[in-house]
Amino acid sequence: MTSVPSHAHNGPSTPAHLALIMDGNGRWAKSRGLPRVEGHRRGADSVRTAISCCIKYGVRYLTLYSFSSENWKRPAQEIDDLMGLLRRYLQSEIAELHKNGVRLRVIGDRTALSRDIISLIDDAEGLTKNNQTLDLIVALSYGGRAEIANAARRVAEDVAAGKIAIADIDEETVAAHLETVDIPDPDIMVRTSGEQRISNFLLWQMAYTEFVFLDTLWPDFSEKDFVQVISEFQRRERRFGGT
C-alpha cells in the first residue's frame, strides 16, 4: 500500500471533500454474535478515526451518510437504538469537535427527528459555526432525490414570486437551492463493507466524484484504510468530461 506523501497535507493531490457511506455495522455485529446496536456503537469509534484522519491529512470537508430517509423503515428498536446513539454523540462529542476546530452541519429532513435531538443539533451547529479546520457535514434523515425535489420546489416558488425568470434557470440555480449550497462537491466517495452503490446519497453533488469501495466493515475502518483511500485518489486522473 502506498503511503500518503508529505506534500499531500496541503497539495492539490489531497481531496478537499470526502463523502463516506458508513456500511457494515450490522454485519460486523452479527459475525461476532453481538446485537446490531453494538456494531453501531463501534461504528461511532470509526467516525472519530475518520475525523482525526481528515484533520491530520488536510481534508477540508467530510460528509457522513449517517441515517438515510429509507432507514426509517428499519425495525423500531433499531431506530430507537440509533437515535439514542446520536443523542449521546451530540451530548458527549461536540466539545471535543469544537476544541479541534470542527464545524458541524446537518443536512436532511429534521422534521422527522425528535424535538430534543433537533435542539441538540441546533446548539452544536451554533457553537461550532465559526470553526475552520474541518466542516463535518452529517446527512441525517437524508435522501438525495428528496433534496433535489425540494430544491425544484424552492426554484418554482422563486419563479412564482418573480425572483427568477424561467429562462434563467440553469444548473447553478438548482445548486443554489440545495442544502449543500456553500459546500464544494465531493472529490471522492468511499463506501465500506463491499457494497457498490450510492443509495440515494448526494445524487446531484456526485456527478463527477471518484468512487472507492472498500471491503472493510465500517467498525473496522482505520487510518490504514484512510491512507489507502487518499492514495487511490492520487492515482486517479480526473478529466470532468474533458480529455
N, C-alpha and C positions, 0 to 999 in steps of 0.2 A: 504493500500500500504506500502511495506517495504521501509524504508529509507536506503540510502546507508551508510554502516558502515564507520567509520572514517578511518579505515585501508585501505579502497579502494583507497585512494588517490595515493598510490604507491604500493599497494599489487597486487598479481597475479590475484585477482578477478576483477580488472578493465580491460576492454578490451583495448588493445593497439591501435586498429584501428576500428573505427566506420564508416560504409558506410550508407549514407542516400539517399533514394528516396523521394524527397520533393513533395508529391502529394496532390492535393485537392484545389489548389489556385482558379481554375475556379469555382468549386462548392461552395467554400466559398463566392465568389463574387456574384454568381447567387442567392444564398439563401438570400442575403441581397439586391438584386435588384441593384447591382453595376456592372460596366463594369469589364471584366476579368482582365484588367491591374491593377485594384485596388487590386485584390487578389494577383497578383504577387508582387505589392508594399508591401503589408502586409507580404507576404512570405519572403521578404528581411529582415524584422524585426526579423523573426524567425531564419534566418541564424545567426544574431548577437547572439540570445539566444543560439543556438547550439554551436557556437564558444566559448562563455563565459563559458558554462557548461563543455565543453571539457577541457578548461584550469582549471576550478575550481576542477573537479573530476579526473584530471590526465590522460585523454585520449590523446594519443600522435599523432595520425593521424585521420583526419576527411576527408572523401571523399564525396563530394556532387554531385549528379546527377542533374546538373543544366539545361542542354539542350541536348537532345539526337539527334543522326543523323536523327531519324524519325521525330523529331519536326520541321524539315524544311518543312514538308508537311502541317503545320498549315496555317491558313489564313495570308496573307502578313501583314495585320495590326497588328495582334498579334505578329508576328515575329519582326516587327519594334518596337513595344512596349517593348518586351523582350530585344532586343538589346539596346534600349535606357536606360532601367534599368541597364543592365550590364555595359554600358558605364559610367553611373553616379556612380555605385557602385565602379568601378575601380578608378574613379576620387576622390570619397569622403571618401572611407573606408580604403584605403591602408595605409595611415599614421597611423591610429588607430591600424590596424593589426600589422604594423611594431613595433609600440610602445609596443604592448603586446607580442612581440616575436613570431609572427605567420609568418611562411614561406608559401607563396602562390605558388602553382604549378598547371598548367593547362594541362590536357590530352585531346586528341581528335583531330579532323581534323581542324586545324586552317585555311586551305586554303579557307574554305567556309566563313570565317569571313571577315568583312570589315577591310581595312588597318589600320584605326585609332584604332580599338579595339585590333588588333594584336600588335600594338605599345604600347598600354596601358598595355597589358598583359606582354610583354617583359620587360617594365620598372618596373612593380610590382614584377615580378619574380627576376629581378636583384637586386632591393632594398632589398628584404626580404630573399635572398638566404642563408644567414648565420644564420638566426633565428632558435632557437631550442626548443621553448616552445611547439609549435603545428605546424605540417605540415597540411596545408589546401589544399587538392587536389580537384580541380574543374573539373569535367567531362563535357566538353563543346563541342558541335557538336561531341559527342562521341557515339560509338556503340561497344559493346563487340565483336561481330562477325568480324567487320571490323578490330579491334585491333589484333585479332588472325590471320586473313588473312594477315595483314601487317607484323606481326611477321614471319609468314611462308615464305613470300616473302623475308624478310631480311635473314632468315636462308638459303634459296635457293641461294641467292646472295653470301653468305659467302661460301657455298659449291662450287659454280661455280668459286669463286676466290681462292679456295684451302685453305681457312682458317679453314674449318670444314670438317671432313670426314663424309659421310652419316651414317656410322656405329656408329658414336659418338653422333648422335642427340638423345637427351633424353628430359625429362620434363624440366630440368634445362636449356637446350639450348633454348627451346621455351620461358621460363620465362625471360631469359636474353635479349630477343628481344622484350619484351612487354614495354609499356610506363611506367609501374609501377616497373621497374627493381629493384630499391633500396628501395621499399616500402613494408612492410610486408603485407601479405594477410589480408583482413578484418576479425576480430574476430566476428563481429556482423553486420548485415544489417537490417536497420529499414526502413519500408515504411509506410508513413502516409496515411490517408483517407480511410482505409478499403480494398483497393485493395491488392490482394495476388498474385503478380507475380513479376519477377525481370526485365522484359522489356529490355533485351539486355545490362544489366549493369554488368561489371566486371565478365563476364562469366567464364573465366579461374581462376580468383583470388578467387572466392567464392565457390570453390569446397567443403570446409569444414566450411564455415561460418554459424553461427547461424542466423536464420531469426526471426524477430519480426515484426508483422503487427499491427499497431495502427489504431483505428477508427478516431482519431483526425485528422482534416484537417490541412494541413501544416501551414496556417496563425495563427492557434490557438495553435501551438506547444509551450510548456512551460517547465520550469525547472522541474515541476512535472512529465511531460511526460518523460523527460530525465532520471530522477531518477528511474522511473518505468522500463525503458529500461535496465539500469545498474543492477537493482535488478533482473530482469528477466534473464539477462545474468549470474548472480552469481548463479542462481538456476539450470542452465543447466549443464549437465555432458558431457564434450567434450572428445570423445574417438578417433577421427580421424581414424575410421575404426577398431580400436583395441577393446579389451574387458575391 
